[in-house]
Amino acid sequence: MSTTSSQARATTPYGQVNNPPIFFKKQNWVLDPFQDTLLIIAAPLLAAGLALLIMQHYGAAQGAVLIITTHIILTVAHHLPTFIRIYGDVELFRRFKWHFVLGPVVPLVFAAGVLTYINVHQYPVEYFLYLWIFLSLWDPWHFLRQHFGFMRIYDRHNAAPRLLASRMDWAISGFWFLHIMVASADWLPGLLADLYRSANIPLLLALPTGLIPVLHSLTWWLAVSATLVYGGYVLWCFARGYFVSPAKIALLVCTFGVMYFTYTPNEWILQLVPAWSFKVGFATLGIVHMTQYLAIVWRYDRRIVEQGRARNGWFAWLHGRRSRWGIGAAALVYVGLCIGYGDLLSTRFDNRWVMSCLLAVGFTSTLLHYYFDGFIWRIRHSQNREALGLRANANAAAGSSWWDSTRSATAGGVLLRQLLYFGVPMGLLTWGAIELWQRDSRSYVQQMYHAQELSQQGEAEAATEMARRAYASMQEELPFAEKMVELRPNTANEAQLAFLLFNHSLYQNRIMPALEGKPPSPTQHLNHAEQTRLAADLLINALYRGGSPAHPGREQLTPEQALQVAQSWERQLAL
């Protein structure tokens, strides 16, 4: 066999010479096989197992609080490595100086202004949490991009065309992520409900009837199709002797397998923990996100110290240890600092001004973490590839440099872009939130009870006015409650709608006519009987689901109390 013919057979259709084959190349790791398995690849499985044990040992309520609290602390904790990296990488800071220096200005000043307004008007400090809707919109994208980044790191030795390999990894990750978020049944309805309740943005009411099932089916088939195409791509790589990363495949399966298991209402998770919820599943995967992030930033920072690119002083000392004991001690200090940062910003204080400061800093920290990560981790930049040990192989194009691909920005230009990037969404949310704050903040339940108290005290005029407010609140709340039952028919939502239907009918057909000095008509008696029957059936159906009927306005409602109410409505129908 001639050399020429051998070389021709080793050449791919893309002109890349695959000789010798790299199928058996050693797997690339972020840290090492053991630490990567523990902190990155199998971390979703370990976190889900631990969360199940906690829920079973401590009970649903206490277990959920423990998991969600841990998630909150660790989520804030993993912001600190971003800022440590930015400070410690001299070249990175010099290249994006104005982005980093001015980044905190808009969110911190905006948050401080909103919190000052809240405190001056003596509103509850928790009103500020409406701005977290902005962050909750950004968070899923941030999670997906990090997962995709790890897949590309583990795919280092794959000699397939880089654009094709990247698009394949992005498609399989993106379509499964989209389907699971839609199938979770809580994420989209919860987000739209928060927009309505906290920022007066009625997108929930504009959602077409039956859209969620259509999206569920559509995203399912897109995910299945992407899986089949990806399977063909993997076989194609095998056929050409291209390296197929077992770590990448394992990460893909573990992440989306656990995500589906913990995010969506399925029989497997509910058999193990009947009270499992999307919030607990989201918190569980959020803890994994933190361990993965700390691992990769630790690797990056140690590499730039080795390369002489790091800032001198405490940063170089912390990340420059060489002995096993020194590295271990430095890693403990690193993790301890991060957890301390998260604990500080997550702690609740009675003093509203202290809480305001922590909320402003916490909001700014989260927003900047998402914002900075959007451009400092792009693997195509040669500086990132070098620091993560991703030197281009013979068949891969070299990555671009920050200096070549990004023009230097002026302070004014950066600040203007950040004003638009941050200010527009925060401004829209704030406009709606302030409009809500200026209304009567009491629920229709509270207004209804207050009207009864005023009537018992002989204040007829005030009682009438409060009753009218309660009725107006019911009319405004009814479309929202009906839409929530359509999108998420769980015990709490159905119980909330049942009580609202009964009380709205009671006011519409009896109390409001009485306030006008008119006796209820036969038609109104019939309408009230029909609505009472509907409310009783809905409440009993909700209780059959087995969850808690507690809902806003009736946070302490137990199943026993709800059953007594449903039976009392049925007795009224028998009269």
C-alpha positions as CSV (number, residue, x, y, z in Angstrom):
1,M,0.0,0.0,0.0
2,S,1.5,3.3,-1.0
3,T,1.8,6.3,1.3
4,T,-0.3,8.4,-1.0
5,S,-3.3,6.0,-1.0
6,S,-3.1,5.5,2.8
7,Q,-3.2,9.2,3.3
8,A,-6.1,9.6,0.9
9,R,-8.2,7.0,2.8
10,A,-7.4,8.9,6.1
11,T,-8.6,12.2,4.8
12,T,-12.2,13.1,5.7
13,P,-14.7,14.7,3.3
14,Y,-13.9,18.1,5.0
15,G,-10.2,17.9,4.0
16,Q,-9.0,17.1,7.5
17,V,-6.4,14.4,7.8
18,N,-7.4,11.9,10.5
19,N,-4.1,10.0,10.7
20,P,-3.4,8.7,13.2
21,P,-7.0,8.3,14.5
22,I,-7.8,10.0,17.9
23,F,-10.6,7.8,18.9
24,F,-8.6,6.4,21.8
25,K,-7.2,9.7,23.0
26,K,-7.2,10.2,26.8
27,Q,-10.3,12.0,28.1
28,N,-9.8,15.7,28.9
29,W,-10.8,16.7,32.5
30,V,-11.4,20.0,34.2
31,L,-9.7,18.9,37.5
32,D,-9.2,15.1,37.4
33,P,-11.4,12.0,36.9
34,F,-12.4,11.7,40.5
35,Q,-13.1,15.3,41.2
36,D,-14.9,15.8,37.8
37,T,-17.1,12.8,38.5
38,L,-17.9,14.1,42.0
39,L,-18.4,17.8,41.4
40,I,-19.5,18.0,37.7
41,I,-20.6,14.8,35.9
42,A,-22.4,12.7,38.6
43,A,-23.2,15.8,40.8
44,P,-26.8,15.8,39.6
45,L,-27.3,12.2,40.7
46,L,-25.6,12.7,44.0
47,A,-27.6,15.9,44.7
48,A,-30.9,14.3,43.8
49,G,-30.2,11.3,46.0
50,L,-29.3,13.5,48.9
51,A,-32.4,15.7,48.4
52,L,-34.6,12.6,48.5
53,L,-33.0,11.4,51.7
54,I,-33.5,14.9,53.3
55,M,-37.2,15.0,52.3
56,Q,-37.8,11.5,53.6
57,H,-35.9,12.0,56.8
58,Y,-37.1,15.5,57.8
59,G,-40.5,15.5,56.2
60,A,-41.8,17.4,53.2
61,A,-42.1,20.8,54.8
62,Q,-38.8,20.9,56.8
63,G,-36.9,19.1,54.1
64,A,-38.0,21.5,51.4
65,V,-37.0,24.5,53.5
66,L,-33.6,23.0,54.2
67,I,-32.9,22.3,50.5
68,I,-34.2,25.6,49.2
69,T,-32.3,27.5,51.9
70,T,-29.1,25.7,51.0
71,H,-29.7,26.5,47.4
72,I,-30.2,30.2,48.1
73,I,-26.9,30.4,50.1
74,L,-24.9,28.4,47.6
75,T,-26.3,30.3,44.7
76,V,-25.1,33.6,46.1
77,A,-21.9,31.9,47.1
78,H,-21.0,31.0,43.5
79,H,-21.1,34.7,42.5
80,L,-17.9,35.4,44.4
81,P,-15.6,33.2,42.2
82,T,-16.7,35.3,39.2
83,F,-15.5,38.5,40.9
84,I,-12.3,36.8,42.1
85,R,-11.5,35.7,38.6
86,I,-12.2,39.2,37.2
87,Y,-9.9,40.7,39.8
88,G,-7.2,38.1,39.5
89,D,-6.8,37.9,35.7
90,V,-4.8,41.0,34.8
91,E,-5.2,40.6,31.1
92,L,-9.0,40.0,31.3
93,F,-9.5,43.0,33.6
94,R,-7.4,45.3,31.3
95,R,-9.4,44.2,28.2
96,F,-12.9,44.7,29.8
97,K,-12.0,47.3,32.4
98,W,-15.0,49.6,31.8
99,H,-17.5,46.7,31.8
100,F,-16.2,45.6,35.2
101,V,-15.8,49.0,36.8
102,L,-19.1,50.4,35.6
103,G,-21.1,47.1,35.8
104,P,-22.3,47.6,39.4
105,V,-23.4,51.2,38.9
106,V,-26.8,50.8,37.2
107,P,-28.2,47.8,39.1
108,L,-26.8,49.0,42.5
109,V,-28.1,52.6,42.1
110,F,-31.4,51.4,40.7
111,A,-31.9,48.9,43.6
112,A,-30.9,51.5,46.2
113,G,-33.4,54.0,44.7
114,V,-36.3,51.4,44.7
115,L,-35.5,50.4,48.3
116,T,-35.3,54.0,49.5
117,Y,-38.8,54.5,47.9
118,I,-40.1,51.4,49.7
119,N,-38.7,52.4,53.1
120,V,-39.9,56.0,52.8
121,H,-43.4,54.8,52.1
122,Q,-43.1,52.1,54.8
123,Y,-43.9,49.3,52.4
124,P,-42.7,45.8,53.3
125,V,-39.1,45.4,52.3
126,E,-40.0,42.1,50.6
127,Y,-41.8,44.2,47.9
128,F,-38.3,44.7,46.4
129,L,-38.3,41.0,45.4
130,Y,-40.3,41.9,42.3
131,L,-37.0,42.7,40.6
132,W,-36.0,39.0,41.0
133,I,-38.4,38.3,38.1
134,F,-35.7,39.9,35.8
135,L,-33.1,37.5,37.3
136,S,-35.4,34.5,37.1
137,L,-35.8,35.1,33.3
138,W,-32.0,35.2,32.9
139,D,-31.3,32.2,35.2
140,P,-32.4,29.3,32.9
141,W,-30.3,30.7,30.1
142,H,-27.3,31.0,32.4
143,F,-27.7,27.4,33.6
144,L,-28.0,26.1,30.0
145,R,-24.9,28.0,28.8
146,Q,-22.8,26.6,31.7
147,H,-23.9,23.0,30.9
148,F,-23.1,23.6,27.2
149,G,-19.7,25.0,28.1
150,F,-18.7,21.8,30.0
151,M,-19.8,19.7,27.1
152,R,-17.5,21.6,24.8
153,I,-14.6,21.3,27.3
154,Y,-15.0,17.6,27.5
155,D,-15.2,17.4,23.7
156,R,-11.7,18.8,23.3
157,H,-10.2,15.8,21.5
158,N,-13.1,15.4,19.0
159,A,-11.7,16.1,15.5
160,A,-15.1,16.6,13.9
161,P,-15.6,20.0,12.4
162,R,-15.9,22.4,15.3
163,L,-19.0,24.2,14.0
164,L,-20.8,20.9,13.5
165,A,-19.7,19.5,16.9
166,S,-20.8,22.7,18.7
167,R,-24.2,22.9,17.0
168,M,-24.9,19.2,17.7
169,D,-24.1,19.7,21.5
170,W,-26.1,22.9,21.5
171,A,-29.2,21.3,19.8
172,I,-29.4,18.3,22.1
173,S,-29.0,20.4,25.2
174,G,-31.2,23.2,24.1
175,F,-34.2,21.1,23.0
176,W,-34.2,18.9,26.1
177,F,-33.8,21.9,28.4
178,L,-36.7,23.7,26.6
179,H,-39.0,20.6,26.8
180,I,-38.3,19.9,30.5
181,M,-38.9,23.6,31.5
182,V,-42.3,23.5,29.6
183,A,-43.1,20.0,31.0
184,S,-42.4,21.1,34.6
185,A,-45.9,22.5,34.7
186,D,-44.8,25.1,37.3
187,W,-42.1,27.1,35.7
188,L,-44.0,29.0,33.0
189,P,-47.3,29.4,35.0
190,G,-45.3,30.5,38.1
191,L,-43.3,33.0,36.1
192,L,-46.4,34.5,34.5
193,A,-48.1,34.6,37.9
194,D,-45.2,36.5,39.4
195,L,-45.3,39.0,36.5
196,Y,-49.0,39.5,37.2
197,R,-49.0,39.6,41.0
198,S,-45.7,41.5,41.5
199,A,-45.4,43.7,38.4
200,N,-48.9,44.0,37.1
201,I,-48.0,42.6,33.7
202,P,-51.0,40.5,32.6
203,L,-49.2,38.1,30.1
204,L,-50.8,35.2,31.9
205,L,-54.3,36.3,30.9
206,A,-53.2,36.7,27.3
207,L,-52.0,33.1,27.1
208,P,-54.2,31.3,24.6
209,T,-56.3,28.4,26.1
210,G,-54.6,25.0,25.4
211,L,-51.2,26.5,24.5
212,I,-49.3,24.7,27.2
213,P,-50.3,21.2,26.0
214,V,-49.4,22.2,22.5
215,L,-46.0,23.5,23.6
216,H,-45.5,20.3,25.7
217,S,-46.1,18.1,22.7
218,L,-44.1,20.3,20.3
219,T,-41.0,20.5,22.5
220,W,-41.2,16.7,23.2
221,W,-41.0,15.8,19.5
222,L,-38.3,18.4,18.9
223,A,-36.3,16.9,21.8
224,V,-36.8,13.3,20.5
225,S,-35.8,14.4,17.0
226,A,-32.7,16.1,18.2
227,T,-31.8,12.9,20.1
228,L,-32.1,10.8,17.0
229,V,-30.0,13.3,15.0
230,Y,-27.5,13.4,17.7
231,G,-27.3,9.6,17.8
232,G,-26.6,9.7,14.1
233,Y,-23.9,12.3,14.7
234,V,-22.2,10.1,17.3
235,L,-22.3,7.1,15.0
236,W,-20.8,9.3,12.3
237,C,-18.0,10.2,14.7
238,F,-17.4,6.5,15.5
239,A,-17.3,5.6,11.8
240,R,-14.5,8.1,11.2
241,G,-12.5,7.3,14.3
242,Y,-13.3,10.7,15.9
243,F,-13.0,10.8,19.7
244,V,-16.4,10.6,21.4
245,S,-16.1,11.9,24.9
246,P,-17.6,9.5,27.5
247,A,-17.5,12.3,30.1
248,K,-19.6,14.5,27.8
249,I,-22.2,11.8,27.1
250,A,-22.4,11.0,30.9
251,L,-22.8,14.7,31.8
252,L,-25.6,15.0,29.2
253,V,-27.5,12.0,30.4
254,C,-27.0,12.7,34.1
255,T,-28.0,16.4,33.8
256,F,-31.2,16.0,31.8
257,G,-32.1,12.7,33.3
258,V,-32.1,14.2,36.8
259,M,-33.6,17.4,35.6
260,Y,-36.6,15.5,34.0
261,F,-36.9,13.4,37.1
262,T,-37.0,16.3,39.6
263,Y,-38.6,19.1,37.5
264,T,-41.6,17.4,36.0
265,P,-44.6,15.9,37.8
266,N,-43.9,12.2,37.2
267,E,-44.9,9.0,39.1
268,W,-41.3,8.1,39.9
269,I,-40.5,11.1,42.0
270,L,-44.0,11.3,43.6
271,Q,-43.9,7.7,44.7
272,L,-40.6,8.4,46.5
273,V,-41.7,11.8,47.9
274,P,-45.4,12.6,47.4
275,A,-44.9,16.2,48.4
276,W,-42.0,16.8,46.0
277,S,-42.3,20.1,44.0
278,F,-40.7,21.9,41.2
279,K,-39.1,24.4,43.6
280,V,-37.3,21.6,45.4
281,G,-36.1,20.1,42.1
282,F,-35.0,23.5,40.9
283,A,-33.1,24.0,44.1
284,T,-31.5,20.6,43.9
285,L,-30.1,21.3,40.4
286,G,-29.1,24.8,41.5
287,I,-26.7,23.3,44.1
288,V,-25.1,21.2,41.3
289,H,-24.7,24.4,39.2
290,M,-22.7,25.9,42.1
291,T,-20.3,22.9,42.6
292,Q,-19.6,22.8,38.9
293,Y,-18.9,26.5,38.7
294,L,-16.5,26.5,41.7
295,A,-14.6,23.7,40.1
296,I,-14.0,25.3,36.8
297,V,-13.1,28.7,38.3
298,W,-10.6,27.1,40.6
299,R,-9.0,25.3,37.7
300,Y,-8.9,28.5,35.6
301,D,-7.4,30.6,38.4
302,R,-4.7,28.1,39.2
303,R,-3.7,27.9,35.5
304,I,-3.4,31.6,35.0
305,V,-1.1,31.7,38.1
306,E,1.0,29.0,36.5
307,Q,1.1,31.0,33.2
308,G,2.1,34.2,35.0
309,R,-1.1,36.0,34.0
310,A,-2.4,36.4,37.5
311,R,-2.4,39.5,39.8
312,N,0.2,39.4,42.5
313,G,-0.6,39.3,46.2
314,W,-3.3,37.3,47.9
315,F,-4.8,36.0,44.6
316,A,-1.5,34.5,43.5
317,W,-0.8,33.2,47.0
318,L,-4.3,31.5,47.2
319,H,-4.1,29.8,43.8
320,G,-0.4,29.2,43.6
321,R,0.0,26.4,46.1
322,R,2.1,23.4,44.9
323,S,2.0,20.8,47.6
324,R,-1.0,18.5,48.1
325,W,-1.6,19.9,51.6
326,G,-1.2,23.5,50.4
327,I,-3.7,23.0,47.6
328,G,-6.2,21.3,49.9
329,A,-5.9,24.2,52.5
330,A,-6.2,26.8,49.8
331,A,-9.3,25.1,48.3
332,L,-10.9,25.0,51.8
333,V,-10.2,28.8,52.2
334,Y,-11.6,29.4,48.7
335,V,-14.9,27.4,49.4
336,G,-15.2,28.9,52.8
337,L,-14.9,32.5,51.5
338,C,-17.6,31.7,48.9
339,I,-20.0,30.2,51.4
340,G,-19.4,33.0,53.8
341,Y,-20.3,35.5,51.1
342,G,-23.5,33.6,50.3
343,D,-24.5,33.3,53.9
344,L,-23.9,37.0,54.6
345,L,-26.1,38.2,51.7
346,S,-28.8,35.6,52.4
347,T,-29.2,36.3,56.1
348,R,-32.4,38.0,57.3
349,F,-32.3,40.9,59.7
350,D,-35.0,42.7,61.6
351,N,-33.6,46.1,60.7
352,R,-35.2,47.1,57.4
353,W,-32.3,49.4,56.4
354,V,-29.8,46.6,56.9
355,M,-32.0,44.2,54.9
356,S,-32.3,46.9,52.2
357,C,-28.5,47.1,51.9
358,L,-28.2,43.3,51.7
359,L,-31.0,43.1,49.1
360,A,-29.4,45.8,46.9
361,V,-26.0,44.1,47.1
362,G,-27.5,40.6,46.6
363,F,-29.5,41.7,43.5
364,T,-26.4,43.5,42.0
365,S,-24.3,40.4,42.7
366,T,-26.6,38.1,40.9
367,L,-27.2,40.3,37.9
368,L,-23.4,41.0,37.5
369,H,-22.7,37.2,37.8
370,Y,-25.0,36.5,34.8
371,Y,-23.8,39.5,32.9
372,F,-20.1,38.9,33.3
373,D,-20.3,35.2,32.7
374,G,-22.0,36.0,29.3
375,F,-18.7,37.1,27.8
376,I,-15.8,36.1,30.1
377,W,-16.3,32.4,29.5
378,R,-16.4,32.2,25.7
379,I,-14.3,29.2,24.9
380,R,-13.6,30.5,21.4
381,H,-11.2,33.0,22.9
382,S,-7.6,31.7,23.0
383,Q,-7.0,33.0,26.5
384,N,-9.8,30.9,27.9
385,R,-8.7,27.8,26.0
386,E,-5.1,28.2,27.2
387,A,-6.2,28.6,30.8
388,L,-8.4,25.6,30.7
389,G,-5.9,23.4,28.9
390,L,-7.9,23.4,25.6
391,R,-5.0,23.9,23.2
392,A,-6.2,23.4,19.6
393,N,-5.3,20.0,18.1
394,A,-4.1,19.5,14.6
395,N,-7.6,19.3,13.2
396,A,-9.1,22.3,15.0
397,A,-9.0,25.9,14.2
398,A,-7.2,28.1,16.8
399,G,-9.5,30.2,18.9
400,S,-9.6,34.0,18.5
401,S,-8.3,36.4,21.1
402,W,-10.2,38.9,23.1
403,W,-7.8,41.5,21.7
404,D,-8.6,40.6,18.1
405,S,-12.4,40.0,18.3
406,T,-13.5,42.8,20.7
407,R,-12.9,46.5,20.2
408,S,-11.9,48.6,23.1
409,A,-15.0,50.4,24.6
410,T,-15.2,53.8,26.1
411,A,-16.6,54.4,29.5
412,G,-19.5,56.4,28.1
413,G,-20.4,53.7,25.5
414,V,-20.3,50.9,28.1
415,L,-22.4,52.8,30.5
416,L,-25.0,53.7,27.9
417,R,-25.3,50.0,26.8
418,Q,-25.7,48.9,30.4
419,L,-28.4,51.5,31.0
420,L,-30.3,50.0,28.1
421,Y,-29.5,46.4,28.9
422,F,-30.4,46.7,32.6
423,G,-32.5,49.8,32.9
424,V,-35.2,49.0,30.4
425,P,-36.4,45.7,31.9
426,M,-36.0,46.9,35.4
427,G,-37.9,50.1,34.6
428,L,-40.8,48.2,33.1
429,L,-41.1,45.9,36.1
430,T,-40.8,48.9,38.5
431,W,-43.5,50.9,36.7
432,G,-46.0,48.0,37.1
433,A,-44.9,47.2,40.7
434,I,-45.3,50.8,41.9
435,E,-48.8,50.9,40.4
436,L,-49.7,47.8,42.5
437,W,-48.1,49.2,45.7
438,Q,-50.3,52.3,45.5
439,R,-53.4,50.2,45.5
440,D,-55.0,48.6,48.5
441,S,-52.5,45.8,49.2
442,R,-55.0,43.6,51.1
443,S,-56.4,40.5,49.4
444,Y,-60.1,40.2,48.8
445,V,-60.2,37.8,51.7
446,Q,-58.8,40.5,54.1
447,Q,-61.1,43.1,52.6
448,M,-64.1,40.9,53.0
449,Y,-63.3,40.2,56.7
450,H,-62.7,43.9,57.3
451,A,-66.1,44.7,55.9
452,Q,-67.7,42.2,58.3
453,E,-65.8,43.8,61.2
454,L,-66.9,47.3,60.3
455,S,-70.5,46.1,59.9
456,Q,-70.4,44.5,63.4
457,Q,-69.0,47.8,64.8
458,G,-72.0,49.7,63.4
459,E,-69.9,51.6,60.7
460,A,-72.4,50.9,57.9
461,E,-71.0,53.4,55.4
462,A,-67.4,52.2,55.8
463,A,-68.5,48.6,55.7
464,T,-70.4,49.2,52.4
465,E,-67.3,50.8,50.9
466,M,-65.0,48.0,52.0
467,A,-67.5,45.4,50.6
468,R,-67.5,47.2,47.3
469,R,-63.7,47.0,47.3
470,A,-63.7,43.3,48.1
471,Y,-66.2,42.6,45.3
472,A,-64.0,44.6,42.8
473,S,-60.9,42.7,43.9
474,M,-62.8,39.4,43.4
475,Q,-63.8,40.4,39.9
476,E,-60.2,41.3,39.1
477,E,-58.8,38.1,40.7
478,L,-61.3,35.7,39.0
479,P,-59.8,35.5,35.5
480,F,-56.4,35.1,37.0
481,A,-57.5,32.2,39.3
482,E,-59.3,30.5,36.4
483,K,-56.2,30.7,34.2
484,M,-54.0,29.3,36.9
485,V,-56.3,26.2,37.3
486,E,-56.2,25.8,33.5
487,L,-52.4,25.9,33.4
488,R,-51.6,24.2,36.7
489,P,-54.6,22.2,38.1
490,N,-53.1,21.4,41.6
491,T,-54.8,21.4,45.0
492,A,-53.9,24.9,46.0
493,N,-55.0,26.5,42.7
494,E,-58.3,24.6,42.6
495,A,-59.0,25.4,46.3
496,Q,-58.3,29.1,45.7
497,L,-60.6,29.2,42.7
498,A,-63.4,27.3,44.6
499,F,-63.4,29.8,47.5
500,L,-63.2,32.7,45.0
501,L,-66.2,31.3,43.0
502,F,-68.3,31.0,46.1
503,N,-67.5,34.4,47.5
504,H,-67.8,36.2,44.2
505,S,-71.3,34.6,43.7
506,L,-72.3,35.4,47.3
507,Y,-71.4,39.1,46.7
508,Q,-72.8,39.3,43.2
509,N,-76.1,37.6,43.9
510,R,-76.8,38.6,47.5
511,I,-74.6,41.1,49.2
512,M,-74.3,43.7,46.4
513,P,-78.1,43.7,45.8
514,A,-78.7,44.0,49.5
515,L,-76.3,47.1,49.7
516,E,-78.5,48.7,47.0
517,G,-81.6,47.9,49.1
518,K,-82.9,45.2,46.7
519,P,-83.8,41.6,47.6
520,P,-82.1,38.9,45.5
521,S,-84.2,37.9,42.5
522,P,-85.1,34.3,41.6
523,T,-82.5,34.4,38.9
524,Q,-79.9,35.5,41.4
525,H,-80.9,32.7,43.8
526,L,-80.5,30.2,41.0
527,N,-77.1,31.6,39.8
528,H,-75.8,31.4,43.4
529,A,-76.9,27.8,43.7
530,E,-75.2,26.9,40.5
531,Q,-72.0,28.6,41.5
532,T,-72.1,27.1,45.0
533,R,-72.4,23.6,43.5
534,L,-69.5,24.3,41.1
535,A,-67.4,25.6,44.0
536,A,-68.2,22.6,46.2
537,D,-67.3,20.1,43.5
538,L,-64.1,21.9,42.7
539,L,-63.0,22.0,46.3
540,I,-63.7,18.3,46.9
541,N,-61.9,17.5,43.6
542,A,-58.9,19.5,44.9
543,L,-58.8,17.6,48.1
544,Y,-58.8,14.3,46.3
545,R,-55.5,15.3,44.8
546,G,-53.9,14.9,48.2
547,G,-52.0,18.2,48.4
548,S,-52.4,21.2,50.6
549,P,-55.3,23.5,49.9
550,A,-53.6,26.5,51.5
551,H,-53.3,29.5,49.2
552,P,-52.8,33.3,49.3
553,G,-55.3,34.7,51.8
554,R,-55.8,31.3,53.5
555,E,-52.2,30.3,54.2
556,Q,-53.1,28.1,57.2
557,L,-56.0,26.2,55.6
558,T,-55.9,22.5,56.2
559,P,-57.5,19.7,54.3
560,E,-59.9,19.0,57.2
561,Q,-61.0,22.7,57.3
562,A,-61.5,22.7,53.5
563,L,-63.6,19.6,53.7
564,Q,-65.8,21.2,56.3
565,V,-66.3,24.3,54.1
566,A,-67.2,22.1,51.1
567,Q,-69.8,20.2,53.2
568,S,-71.3,23.5,54.5
569,W,-71.7,24.6,50.9
570,E,-73.5,21.4,50.1
571,R,-75.8,21.8,53.1
572,Q,-76.7,25.3,51.8
573,L,-77.8,23.7,48.6
574,A,-80.0,21.3,50.4
575,L,-82.0,24.0,52.1
